[in-house]
Amino acid sequence: MAGSVGSGRRPDRPSDIVRRYLNLTQNVLPAVARRPETNWPIANDHCFQRIVLDAVCGGVWYDHIKRPAYRNLTQEQATRAVALCEAILNGAADLEELNQRSLAWRGKRAAKAFQPLFQRTSLQRKRRA
């Protein structure tokens, strides 16, 4: 399983990047989602975690990362998760589409053709430049 392979040891404390991911998904994104002017399809922390991790893994996250995810994310996965959270915050990532994709991977919605992850984000456009 990706994320469970590596040094073979589990860190006692999450790294800074994993703590940032947790703060974004547990606190920041849900707080923004609950603002009256925000029209997001979800507001609960576990939903943000599902959507972000599924997108990072390209499928149902627990098929790729050993549970609990925050203890088993690689630095690369955590970095990508933070980047996606920030893209959601600044409107560069389509949260509705990410949610539908996550639900489709889980068999809860009809699958449709999706653009590759991050294709439309300014973060990726800057990296390519």
MODELLER restraints for C-alpha pairs under 7 A, 6 or more apart:
rsr = mdl.restraints
at = mdl.atoms
rsr.add(forms.Gaussian(group=physical.xy_distance, feature=features.Distance(at['CA:1:A'], at['CA:64:A']), mean=5.09, stdev=0.5))
rsr.add(forms.Gaussian(group=physical.xy_distance, feature=features.Distance(at['CA:1:A'], at['CA:65:A']), mean=6.01, stdev=0.5))
rsr.add(forms.Gaussian(group=physical.xy_distance, feature=features.Distance(at['CA:2:A'], at['CA:64:A']), mean=5.09, stdev=0.5))
rsr.add(forms.Gaussian(group=physical.xy_distance, feature=features.Distance(at['CA:2:A'], at['CA:65:A']), mean=5.61, stdev=0.5))
rsr.add(forms.Gaussian(group=physical.xy_distance, feature=features.Distance(at['CA:3:A'], at['CA:64:A']), mean=6.93, stdev=0.5))
rsr.add(forms.Gaussian(group=physical.xy_distance, feature=features.Distance(at['CA:3:A'], at['CA:65:A']), mean=5.09, stdev=0.5))
rsr.add(forms.Gaussian(group=physical.xy_distance, feature=features.Distance(at['CA:3:A'], at['CA:66:A']), mean=6.82, stdev=0.5))
rsr.add(forms.Gaussian(group=physical.xy_distance, feature=features.Distance(at['CA:3:A'], at['CA:72:A']), mean=5.52, stdev=0.5))
rsr.add(forms.Gaussian(group=physical.xy_distance, feature=features.Distance(at['CA:3:A'], at['CA:73:A']), mean=5.24, stdev=0.5))
rsr.add(forms.Gaussian(group=physical.xy_distance, feature=features.Distance(at['CA:3:A'], at['CA:74:A']), mean=5.26, stdev=0.5))
rsr.add(forms.Gaussian(group=physical.xy_distance, feature=features.Distance(at['CA:4:A'], at['CA:65:A']), mean=6.21, stdev=0.5))
rsr.add(forms.Gaussian(group=physical.xy_distance, feature=features.Distance(at['CA:4:A'], at['CA:66:A']), mean=5.75, stdev=0.5))
rsr.add(forms.Gaussian(group=physical.xy_distance, feature=features.Distance(at['CA:4:A'], at['CA:72:A']), mean=5.84, stdev=0.5))
rsr.add(forms.Gaussian(group=physical.xy_distance, feature=features.Distance(at['CA:10:A'], at['CA:71:A']), mean=6.69, stdev=0.5))
rsr.add(forms.Gaussian(group=physical.xy_distance, feature=features.Distance(at['CA:11:A'], at['CA:71:A']), mean=6.88, stdev=0.5))
rsr.add(forms.Gaussian(group=physical.xy_distance, feature=features.Distance(at['CA:14:A'], at['CA:71:A']), mean=6.31, stdev=0.5))
rsr.add(forms.Gaussian(group=physical.xy_distance, feature=features.Distance(at['CA:17:A'], at['CA:78:A']), mean=6.12, stdev=0.5))
rsr.add(forms.Gaussian(group=physical.xy_distance, feature=features.Distance(at['CA:17:A'], at['CA:79:A']), mean=6.39, stdev=0.5))
rsr.add(forms.Gaussian(group=physical.xy_distance, feature=features.Distance(at['CA:18:A'], at['CA:70:A']), mean=6.47, stdev=0.5))
rsr.add(forms.Gaussian(group=physical.xy_distance, feature=features.Distance(at['CA:18:A'], at['CA:78:A']), mean=5.61, stdev=0.5))
rsr.add(forms.Gaussian(group=physical.xy_distance, feature=features.Distance(at['CA:20:A'], at['CA:82:A']), mean=6.90, stdev=0.5))
rsr.add(forms.Gaussian(group=physical.xy_distance, feature=features.Distance(at['CA:21:A'], at['CA:78:A']), mean=6.69, stdev=0.5))
rsr.add(forms.Gaussian(group=physical.xy_distance, feature=features.Distance(at['CA:21:A'], at['CA:81:A']), mean=6.46, stdev=0.5))
rsr.add(forms.Gaussian(group=physical.xy_distance, feature=features.Distance(at['CA:21:A'], at['CA:82:A']), mean=5.15, stdev=0.5))
rsr.add(forms.Gaussian(group=physical.xy_distance, feature=features.Distance(at['CA:24:A'], at['CA:85:A']), mean=6.64, stdev=0.5))
rsr.add(forms.Gaussian(group=physical.xy_distance, feature=features.Distance(at['CA:25:A'], at['CA:45:A']), mean=5.49, stdev=0.5))
rsr.add(forms.Gaussian(group=physical.xy_distance, feature=features.Distance(at['CA:25:A'], at['CA:48:A']), mean=5.67, stdev=0.5))
rsr.add(forms.Gaussian(group=physical.xy_distance, feature=features.Distance(at['CA:25:A'], at['CA:49:A']), mean=5.91, stdev=0.5))
rsr.add(forms.Gaussian(group=physical.xy_distance, feature=features.Distance(at['CA:26:A'], at['CA:45:A']), mean=4.75, stdev=0.5))
rsr.add(forms.Gaussian(group=physical.xy_distance, feature=features.Distance(at['CA:30:A'], at['CA:43:A']), mean=4.97, stdev=0.5))
rsr.add(forms.Gaussian(group=physical.xy_distance, feature=features.Distance(at['CA:30:A'], at['CA:44:A']), mean=5.81, stdev=0.5))
rsr.add(forms.Gaussian(group=physical.xy_distance, feature=features.Distance(at['CA:30:A'], at['CA:45:A']), mean=5.91, stdev=0.5))
rsr.add(forms.Gaussian(group=physical.xy_distance, feature=features.Distance(at['CA:32:A'], at['CA:38:A']), mean=6.84, stdev=0.5))
rsr.add(forms.Gaussian(group=physical.xy_distance, feature=features.Distance(at['CA:33:A'], at['CA:40:A']), mean=6.01, stdev=0.5))
rsr.add(forms.Gaussian(group=physical.xy_distance, feature=features.Distance(at['CA:33:A'], at['CA:43:A']), mean=5.08, stdev=0.5))
rsr.add(forms.Gaussian(group=physical.xy_distance, feature=features.Distance(at['CA:34:A'], at['CA:43:A']), mean=6.32, stdev=0.5))
rsr.add(forms.Gaussian(group=physical.xy_distance, feature=features.Distance(at['CA:41:A'], at['CA:96:A']), mean=6.21, stdev=0.5))
rsr.add(forms.Gaussian(group=physical.xy_distance, feature=features.Distance(at['CA:51:A'], at['CA:98:A']), mean=6.29, stdev=0.5))
rsr.add(forms.Gaussian(group=physical.xy_distance, feature=features.Distance(at['CA:51:A'], at['CA:99:A']), mean=5.71, stdev=0.5))
rsr.add(forms.Gaussian(group=physical.xy_distance, feature=features.Distance(at['CA:51:A'], at['CA:102:A']), mean=5.71, stdev=0.5))
rsr.add(forms.Gaussian(group=physical.xy_distance, feature=features.Distance(at['CA:52:A'], at['CA:81:A']), mean=6.01, stdev=0.5))
rsr.add(forms.Gaussian(group=physical.xy_distance, feature=features.Distance(at['CA:52:A'], at['CA:84:A']), mean=6.77, stdev=0.5))
rsr.add(forms.Gaussian(group=physical.xy_distance, feature=features.Distance(at['CA:53:A'], at['CA:61:A']), mean=5.51, stdev=0.5))
rsr.add(forms.Gaussian(group=physical.xy_distance, feature=features.Distance(at['CA:53:A'], at['CA:81:A']), mean=6.64, stdev=0.5))
rsr.add(forms.Gaussian(group=physical.xy_distance, feature=features.Distance(at['CA:54:A'], at['CA:60:A']), mean=5.00, stdev=0.5))
rsr.add(forms.Gaussian(group=physical.xy_distance, feature=features.Distance(at['CA:54:A'], at['CA:61:A']), mean=4.69, stdev=0.5))
rsr.add(forms.Gaussian(group=physical.xy_distance, feature=features.Distance(at['CA:54:A'], at['CA:102:A']), mean=6.00, stdev=0.5))
rsr.add(forms.Gaussian(group=physical.xy_distance, feature=features.Distance(at['CA:55:A'], at['CA:117:A']), mean=6.87, stdev=0.5))
rsr.add(forms.Gaussian(group=physical.xy_distance, feature=features.Distance(at['CA:56:A'], at['CA:77:A']), mean=6.49, stdev=0.5))
rsr.add(forms.Gaussian(group=physical.xy_distance, feature=features.Distance(at['CA:56:A'], at['CA:80:A']), mean=6.44, stdev=0.5))
rsr.add(forms.Gaussian(group=physical.xy_distance, feature=features.Distance(at['CA:56:A'], at['CA:81:A']), mean=6.22, stdev=0.5))
rsr.add(forms.Gaussian(group=physical.xy_distance, feature=features.Distance(at['CA:57:A'], at['CA:64:A']), mean=6.60, stdev=0.5))
rsr.add(forms.Gaussian(group=physical.xy_distance, feature=features.Distance(at['CA:59:A'], at['CA:105:A']), mean=5.90, stdev=0.5))
rsr.add(forms.Gaussian(group=physical.xy_distance, feature=features.Distance(at['CA:60:A'], at['CA:105:A']), mean=6.22, stdev=0.5))
rsr.add(forms.Gaussian(group=physical.xy_distance, feature=features.Distance(at['CA:60:A'], at['CA:106:A']), mean=6.61, stdev=0.5))
rsr.add(forms.Gaussian(group=physical.xy_distance, feature=features.Distance(at['CA:65:A'], at['CA:72:A']), mean=6.47, stdev=0.5))
rsr.add(forms.Gaussian(group=physical.xy_distance, feature=features.Distance(at['CA:65:A'], at['CA:73:A']), mean=6.83, stdev=0.5))
rsr.add(forms.Gaussian(group=physical.xy_distance, feature=features.Distance(at['CA:66:A'], at['CA:72:A']), mean=6.03, stdev=0.5))
rsr.add(forms.Gaussian(group=physical.xy_distance, feature=features.Distance(at['CA:87:A'], at['CA:93:A']), mean=5.12, stdev=0.5))
rsr.add(forms.Gaussian(group=physical.xy_distance, feature=features.Distance(at['CA:87:A'], at['CA:121:A']), mean=6.72, stdev=0.5))
rsr.add(forms.Gaussian(group=physical.xy_distance, feature=features.Distance(at['CA:88:A'], at['CA:94:A']), mean=6.76, stdev=0.5))
rsr.add(forms.Gaussian(group=physical.xy_distance, feature=features.Distance(at['CA:88:A'], at['CA:95:A']), mean=6.30, stdev=0.5))
rsr.add(forms.Gaussian(group=physical.xy_distance, feature=features.Distance(at['CA:92:A'], at['CA:120:A']), mean=6.86, stdev=0.5))
rsr.add(forms.Gaussian(group=physical.xy_distance, feature=features.Distance(at['CA:92:A'], at['CA:121:A']), mean=4.77, stdev=0.5))
rsr.add(forms.Gaussian(group=physical.xy_distance, feature=features.Distance(at['CA:92:A'], at['CA:122:A']), mean=6.30, stdev=0.5))
rsr.add(forms.Gaussian(group=physical.xy_distance, feature=features.Distance(at['CA:93:A'], at['CA:121:A']), mean=5.92, stdev=0.5))
rsr.add(forms.Gaussian(group=physical.xy_distance, feature=features.Distance(at['CA:100:A'], at['CA:109:A']), mean=6.86, stdev=0.5))
rsr.add(forms.Gaussian(group=physical.xy_distance, feature=features.Distance(at['CA:103:A'], at['CA:109:A']), mean=5.51, stdev=0.5))
rsr.add(forms.Gaussian(group=physical.xy_distance, feature=features.Distance(at['CA:104:A'], at['CA:110:A']), mean=5.71, stdev=0.5))
rsr.add(forms.Gaussian(group=physical.xy_distance, feature=features.Distance(at['CA:104:A'], at['CA:111:A']), mean=4.99, stdev=0.5))
rsr.add(forms.Gaussian(group=physical.xy_distance, feature=features.Distance(at['CA:118:A'], at['CA:124:A']), mean=6.34, stdev=0.5))
